[in-house]
Amino acid sequence: MSTIWKPSVTVAAVIERDGRFLLVEEMTSDGVRFNQPAGHLDPDESLLQAVTRETLEETAHDFVPTALVGMYMSRYVSARSGENVTYLRFTFCGELGAVHDQPLDDGILRTVWMDIDELRSCVARHRSPQVLQCVEDYLAGKRAPLSLITTHPSVNGNQRG
């Protein structure tokens, strides 16, 4: 029997407004942590659909991605459970839209706006090292056009493509 290793694919949104960044405070297996609006790519959705959905679920705001900030690969080993997972994270920046009257996703305690100094001062409470790295890359002007990302129609169930 062959075992195929597969990283977990995630998406994240770097959202900046007036020098402050939108984060979520969430309950994790390692305690309460800060993260960008982020989550796993679901079956039958593109990366852009995933980041839009995750932002809505975790912040109750619409989100329109405008650029790819970066792609990040990291390994997470939980100090409590010993869980060992490799993540491949696609991080986007974009425009925050309308807020909706809906509950935040399970585990999300609240949304928080932080400036870069506040974000740098609480690294021990970040969900992963990518939280700060993505913001630093955004501030450094790293952007790739969304046209670099192609989703074949078969992903959304159109086998003819």
C-alpha positions in Angstrom: 0.0 0.0 0.0 1.4 3.4 -1.0 1.1 6.4 1.3 0.9 9.8 -0.3 1.9 12.7 1.8 -0.3 15.8 1.4 0.1 19.2 3.0 -3.0 21.0 4.3 -3.9 23.9 2.0 -5.1 27.0 3.7 -5.9 30.6 2.7 -5.5 33.9 4.6 -6.5 37.5 4.2 -4.3 40.5 5.1 -6.7 43.3 5.5 -5.4 46.8 6.2 -7.3 49.9 7.0 -5.7 53.2 8.2 -2.5 51.4 9.2 -4.3 48.7 11.2 -4.8 45.1 10.4 -7.9 43.0 10.9 -7.2 39.9 12.9 -9.3 37.3 14.6 -8.8 36.1 18.2 -9.5 32.4 18.2 -9.5 29.4 20.5 -7.0 26.8 19.3 -5.7 23.5 20.7 -2.8 25.6 22.0 -5.0 28.3 23.7 -6.3 31.7 22.5 -4.3 33.0 19.6 -4.4 35.8 17.0 -4.6 35.0 13.3 -5.6 36.6 10.0 -9.0 35.5 8.8 -7.9 32.1 7.5 -8.9 28.6 7.0 -8.8 25.4 4.9 -9.5 25.1 1.2 -12.8 23.1 0.9 -13.6 20.7 -1.9 -15.2 22.2 -5.0 -13.9 25.8 -4.4 -11.1 27.9 -5.8 -8.5 29.6 -3.6 -10.2 33.0 -4.2 -13.6 31.5 -3.2 -12.0 30.0 -0.1 -10.4 33.3 1.2 -13.7 35.1 0.5 -15.7 32.5 2.4 -13.3 32.2 5.3 -13.2 36.0 5.8 -17.0 36.2 5.8 -17.3 33.3 8.3 -14.6 34.6 10.7 -15.3 38.4 10.5 -18.8 38.7 9.2 -17.4 41.0 6.4 -17.4 40.6 2.7 -13.9 40.4 1.2 -12.7 41.0 -2.4 -9.1 39.7 -3.0 -7.0 42.0 -5.2 -3.6 40.4 -5.1 -1.6 37.4 -3.8 0.8 38.5 -1.1 2.6 35.2 -0.9 2.7 31.4 -0.6 4.0 30.0 2.6 4.9 26.5 3.7 5.4 25.6 7.3 5.2 22.7 9.7 3.1 22.9 12.9 3.7 20.7 15.8 1.3 21.1 18.7 3.0 21.4 22.1 -0.1 19.9 23.7 -1.2 17.1 21.4 1.9 16.4 19.4 -0.1 16.9 16.2 2.3 17.3 13.2 0.9 19.0 10.1 2.5 20.7 7.1 0.6 23.7 5.9 0.7 25.4 2.4 -0.8 28.8 2.9 -1.9 31.2 0.2 -2.3 34.7 1.5 -4.2 37.5 -0.2 -4.8 41.1 0.3 -7.9 42.9 -0.8 -10.8 45.1 0.0 -13.0 44.7 3.0 -16.7 45.1 2.2 -20.0 45.2 4.0 -20.5 43.8 7.4 -23.3 41.2 8.0 -25.4 40.5 11.0 -24.3 36.9 11.6 -22.4 35.0 14.2 -18.7 34.4 13.8 -17.4 30.9 13.0 -16.9 28.4 15.8 -13.8 29.1 17.8 -13.6 32.8 16.8 -13.9 34.9 19.9 -13.7 38.3 18.3 -12.2 40.5 15.6 -9.4 42.8 16.5 -7.6 45.7 14.7 -3.9 46.0 15.4 -1.2 48.3 14.0 2.2 46.7 13.1 3.8 47.6 16.5 0.9 45.9 18.4 1.2 42.9 16.1 5.0 42.7 16.6 4.6 43.0 20.4 2.3 39.8 20.7 4.2 37.3 18.6 3.9 34.7 21.3 0.1 34.8 20.9 0.1 34.4 17.1 -1.4 31.2 15.7 1.7 30.7 13.6 4.9 32.6 12.5 3.1 33.3 9.2 0.8 35.8 10.9 3.5 38.4 11.2 5.4 37.2 8.1 2.4 37.8 5.9 1.9 41.4 7.2 5.6 42.2 6.9 5.5 40.9 3.3 2.4 43.0 2.7 4.1 46.1 4.1 7.2 45.4 2.0 4.9 45.7 -1.1 4.9 42.0 -2.1 2.0 41.5 -4.5 1.4 39.1 -7.3 -1.5 39.5 -9.7 -4.5 37.2 -9.3 -4.0 36.2 -12.9 -1.2 33.9 -11.7 -3.9 31.7 -10.2 -5.8 29.4 -12.5 -8.7 27.2 -11.3 -9.7 24.6 -13.8 -13.6 24.3 -14.2 -13.4 20.7 -13.0 -12.8 22.0 -9.4 -16.3 23.4 -9.3 -17.8 20.2 -10.8 -17.7 21.1 -14.5 -15.8 18.0 -15.8 -15.9 19.3 -19.4 -13.8 22.3 -18.5 
